[in-house]
Amino acid sequence: MIGKLESFVIGMDIFENVRLKVLEPIILQRKPARSVERNQARRIATGCAVERTALNRRIAISDEDQPLTLAAREIAISDDRTGSVDGKLITAVGDMINFDPDVNRFMKVAFVPNFNVQNAHLIYPAANLSEQISTAGKEASGTGNMKFMLNGALTIGTLDGANVEIREEAGPENFFLFGLTESEVEQVKRDGYRPSDYVDGNDELQAVLGLISSGQFSHGDTEVFRPLVDNLIHDDPFLVMADYASYVECQDRVAAAWQDPDAWSRMSILNTARSGKFSSDRAIREYCDDIWNVGPVTVKVEH
């Protein structure tokens, strides 16, 4: 047993014979960051995951050939109101999916607490798809994506952080790219970003936000998730709304690729085969050459 999501017990059996998508909050900054900044960055993971999951709740029912487990590793939730609402929505959507008999035959949501080395050595090899969805330019995509790549998981992600290098090494044809580039993010902000414009122009996105606002995930209480929805529509500092349509379209490409097991396996093998750049040997060698200015030492071993 790995952990527990409220009353939904998570066992390794949920990872068998399914396409396991791991949404890893790789949004932790490489440099130390204050909790509010860190959790604000994580909202792109929260927002996209919840919105797409809500859509998939009905899509999955008619898609018996693609059973799906969405696993989210441990996330820190800030103590402000919006941060608390983020966490509540994640668990509420998970509960609705996991306990709905019409849906849970095809889809499960698993929240993995205490994501440590002991759990990681089970999760990384089990994953088929690694979701690295931080906003381009935030340098928030760090080392977890490398570990998934080493173990053969394909990546769906933005051009942020180590995702850029992963795509370069694996090849663009073996990476599912979506979202604005760093220069496009800067341009959108210079032009005066209005997330509501993206919502108004996307019926599917309106439906998702409407579902969240309707009380569907809060026992009819329409006020619980209002801070989250208001943040996405009127503020959205990490451009979740701007990247949404591209993300959904990219997920369709993922689903199509999954239908060809041979092609998927080839992409997976190439990801692993081309992941040598991310080995610790290379990193240590560069530190020795560029930072520590030390060289190898020959050690004589007497037999």
matplotlib code that plots the C-alpha trace (Angstrom):
import matplotlib.pyplot as plt

x = [0.0, 1.3, -1.0, -4.6, -6.7, -9.4, -11.3, -10.0, -7.1, -4.4, -2.8, -0.3, -3.1, -4.5, -1.4, -1.8, -3.0, -3.6, -1.9, -0.4, -0.1, 1.9, 1.2, 4.2, 4.3, 7.7, 6.9, 9.3, 11.8, 15.5, 16.4, 14.7, 11.3, 8.8, 5.7, 3.3, 5.4, 5.9, 2.3, 1.2, 3.4, 1.8, -1.6, -0.8, -0.6, -3.7, -5.7, -4.9, -5.2, -8.5, -10.0, -8.9, -9.9, -13.4, -13.6, -12.3, -14.9, -17.4, -15.0, -13.5, -16.9, -17.1, -13.4, -13.1, -9.8, -8.0, -8.3, -6.4, -4.9, -3.8, -1.3, -0.4, 2.5, 2.7, 1.9, 2.3, -0.8, -0.4, -2.3, -4.0, -7.7, -7.0, -4.2, -6.6, -9.3, -6.8, -6.2, -9.9, -10.8, -8.1, -9.5, -13.1, -12.6, -10.7, -13.4, -16.1, -14.2, -13.0, -16.4, -18.5, -19.1, -19.9, -16.4, -14.0, -13.9, -12.0, -10.3, -8.8, -7.2, -4.5, -2.9, 0.5, 1.5, 5.0, 6.6, 10.1, 12.7, 10.9, 7.7, 9.5, 11.3, 7.8, 6.2, 8.9, 9.2, 5.4, 4.7, 3.9, 3.3, 5.0, 3.1, 5.5, 3.2, 4.9, 4.7, 7.5, 10.3, 9.7, 12.5, 10.2, 10.7, 13.5, 14.8, 11.7, 11.1, 14.6, 13.9, 10.7, 12.6, 15.3, 12.6, 10.9, 8.0, 7.1, 6.8, 4.0, 5.2, 6.0, 9.4, 10.4, 13.5, 14.9, 12.0, 13.9, 16.9, 14.8, 13.1, 16.4, 17.9, 14.8, 13.9, 10.8, 9.0, 9.3, 8.0, 4.5, 4.9, 2.2, 1.9, 3.4, 7.1, 9.0, 9.0, 5.3, 4.6, 6.4, 4.6, 1.2, 1.9, 3.2, 0.0, -2.0, -3.1, -6.8, -7.5, -11.3, -10.7, -9.4, -12.4, -14.9, -13.4, -13.5, -16.8, -15.1, -13.2, -16.3, -18.0, -15.2, -15.1, -18.9, -18.8, -16.4, -18.5, -21.8, -21.1, -20.7, -17.6, -18.7, -22.1, -24.0, -22.0, -21.3, -19.0, -16.3, -14.4, -15.2, -11.7, -10.0, -12.3, -12.1, -8.3, -8.2, -10.6, -9.4, -5.8, -4.1, -0.5, 0.8, -1.3, -3.3, -6.1, -3.8, -2.2, -5.4, -6.5, -3.0, -2.9, -6.2, -5.1, -1.8, -3.7, -5.6, -2.3, -1.2, -4.3, -3.9, -0.2, -1.2, -3.4, -0.2, 1.7, 4.7, 5.1, 4.7, 7.2, 9.7, 9.3, 9.7, 12.9, 14.4, 13.7, 15.6, 18.4, 18.9, 18.8, 22.5, 23.0, 21.0, 23.2, 25.0, 28.3, 28.0, 26.9, 29.8, 32.3, 31.0, 31.2, 34.8, 35.8, 33.8, 33.4, 35.8, 38.7, 39.8, 40.8, 40.7, 43.2, 44.7, 44.5, 46.7, 45.1, 47.4, 46.2]
y = [0.0, 3.4, 5.8, 6.9, 9.6, 10.3, 7.0, 5.8, 3.4, 3.5, 0.2, -0.8, -2.7, 0.6, 0.9, -2.4, -2.5, 1.2, 4.2, 5.9, 9.6, 11.2, 14.8, 15.8, 19.2, 20.0, 23.6, 23.8, 26.5, 25.6, 28.4, 28.7, 30.4, 31.7, 29.5, 31.9, 32.2, 28.4, 27.6, 30.3, 28.6, 25.2, 26.5, 25.8, 22.2, 22.4, 24.3, 22.3, 18.9, 19.7, 21.2, 18.3, 15.7, 17.2, 17.0, 13.4, 12.4, 12.0, 11.4, 8.4, 6.6, 6.0, 5.3, 1.7, 1.1, 3.7, 3.0, 5.8, 6.4, 10.0, 10.0, 13.3, 13.3, 15.2, 18.9, 21.6, 23.8, 27.4, 28.7, 31.4, 30.9, 30.2, 27.7, 25.8, 25.8, 24.3, 21.3, 20.9, 20.8, 18.2, 15.8, 16.6, 15.8, 12.7, 11.5, 12.0, 10.0, 7.2, 6.6, 6.9, 3.3, 4.7, 6.3, 4.5, 1.5, 3.6, 6.3, 6.7, 9.6, 8.8, 11.2, 9.9, 11.3, 11.2, 11.0, 9.8, 7.5, 4.4, 5.3, 6.9, 3.7, 2.3, 5.3, 6.4, 3.0, 2.6, 5.9, 6.0, 9.8, 12.5, 15.8, 18.8, 21.8, 24.8, 28.1, 28.6, 30.9, 30.1, 27.6, 25.5, 22.2, 20.5, 16.9, 14.7, 14.9, 13.6, 10.6, 9.8, 10.1, 7.7, 5.2, 5.4, 7.7, 10.1, 13.8, 16.2, 19.6, 23.2, 24.7, 25.3, 24.3, 20.9, 20.1, 22.1, 19.8, 16.6, 17.5, 18.3, 14.9, 12.8, 14.5, 16.7, 13.7, 11.9, 14.7, 16.1, 19.9, 22.4, 25.9, 29.4, 29.8, 32.1, 34.9, 34.5, 34.6, 37.9, 39.2, 38.3, 40.0, 43.1, 43.3, 43.2, 39.7, 39.2, 35.6, 36.1, 36.6, 33.0, 31.8, 33.6, 32.2, 28.5, 26.8, 23.7, 25.8, 27.7, 24.4, 23.2, 26.4, 26.4, 22.8, 23.9, 27.0, 25.1, 23.3, 19.9, 19.2, 21.0, 19.4, 22.3, 25.1, 27.6, 29.7, 27.2, 27.3, 30.9, 32.2, 29.7, 30.4, 34.2, 33.9, 32.0, 34.3, 37.7, 37.3, 34.0, 35.0, 31.8, 31.9, 28.7, 30.0, 31.0, 27.5, 25.6, 25.0, 23.9, 21.5, 19.9, 19.5, 18.0, 15.5, 14.4, 13.7, 11.7, 9.6, 9.0, 7.9, 5.5, 3.6, 2.5, 0.3, -0.3, 3.5, 4.3, 1.6, 3.0, 6.5, 5.2, 3.3, 6.3, 8.5, 6.1, 5.6, 9.3, 10.3, 9.9, 13.6, 13.6, 11.0, 12.0, 11.1, 13.9, 16.4, 15.5, 15.7, 19.2, 20.4, 19.1, 20.9, 24.1, 24.8, 22.8, 22.8, 19.3, 16.4, 12.6, 10.9, 7.5, 5.2, 2.2, -0.8, -3.5, -7.0]
z = [0.0, -0.9, 0.9, 1.4, -0.1, 2.5, 2.4, -0.9, -0.3, -2.9, -3.7, -6.3, -8.1, -9.5, -11.6, -13.4, -17.0, -17.2, -18.7, -15.7, -16.0, -13.2, -12.6, -10.6, -9.0, -10.5, -9.8, -6.9, -7.7, -8.1, -5.8, -2.4, -2.7, -0.2, 0.3, -1.3, -4.5, -4.5, -4.2, -6.7, -9.2, -8.5, -9.5, -13.1, -12.1, -10.0, -12.5, -15.6, -13.8, -12.2, -15.4, -17.6, -15.1, -14.9, -18.7, -18.7, -16.1, -18.9, -21.8, -20.0, -19.8, -23.5, -23.8, -22.6, -24.4, -22.4, -18.7, -17.0, -13.5, -12.7, -9.9, -8.2, -5.8, -2.6, -2.8, -0.3, 0.1, 1.3, 4.3, 2.3, 1.3, -2.4, -1.5, 0.8, -1.9, -4.4, -2.2, -1.5, -5.1, -5.9, -3.3, -4.2, -7.9, -6.9, -4.6, -7.2, -9.8, -7.5, -6.0, -9.1, -10.5, -13.9, -14.1, -11.8, -14.1, -16.6, -14.5, -11.1, -9.3, -6.7, -4.4, -3.2, 0.1, 1.6, -1.9, -0.9, -2.3, -1.1, -3.0, -5.9, -6.9, -7.5, -9.2, -11.6, -13.4, -13.4, -15.2, -18.9, -19.1, -17.1, -16.9, -16.5, -17.0, -15.4, -17.2, -19.7, -18.3, -14.6, -14.5, -12.3, -14.1, -12.3, -11.7, -11.4, -15.1, -15.7, -13.5, -15.4, -18.7, -17.4, -16.6, -20.0, -19.3, -22.2, -21.3, -21.9, -21.1, -21.8, -22.8, -19.2, -17.2, -17.9, -20.3, -22.9, -22.6, -22.4, -25.7, -27.3, -26.2, -26.9, -30.1, -30.7, -32.2, -28.8, -26.6, -26.3, -26.4, -25.6, -24.3, -24.8, -25.2, -22.8, -25.3, -26.0, -22.3, -22.0, -25.1, -23.7, -20.5, -22.3, -24.3, -21.1, -20.3, -19.9, -19.0, -19.4, -23.1, -23.3, -21.3, -23.4, -26.6, -25.5, -24.8, -23.4, -20.8, -19.9, -19.2, -17.0, -14.9, -14.8, -13.4, -10.7, -9.9, -9.9, -6.6, -8.3, -6.3, -3.1, -2.2, -3.8, -2.1, -4.9, -2.7, -1.8, -5.1, -6.0, -5.0, -7.3, -10.3, -9.7, -9.6, -12.9, -14.7, -13.4, -12.4, -13.5, -13.0, -14.5, -17.6, -17.1, -19.2, -22.0, -22.2, -21.7, -25.3, -26.3, -23.3, -24.2, -27.9, -26.8, -24.6, -27.7, -29.4, -26.3, -26.5, -30.2, -29.7, -26.9, -29.4, -31.2, -28.7, -31.0, -31.6, -28.0, -27.0, -29.5, -28.1, -24.6, -25.4, -27.2, -24.2, -21.9, -24.5, -24.9, -21.2, -20.6, -20.3, -17.1, -15.3, -12.1, -13.7, -16.2, -13.6, -11.3, -14.1, -15.0, -11.4, -11.3, -14.5, -14.2, -10.4, -8.3, -10.8, -9.8, -11.9, -11.7, -9.4, -10.2, -7.2, -7.1, -5.6, -4.2, -4.6]

ax = plt.figure().add_subplot(projection="3d")
ax.plot(x, y, z, "-o")
ax.set_aspect("equal")
plt.show()
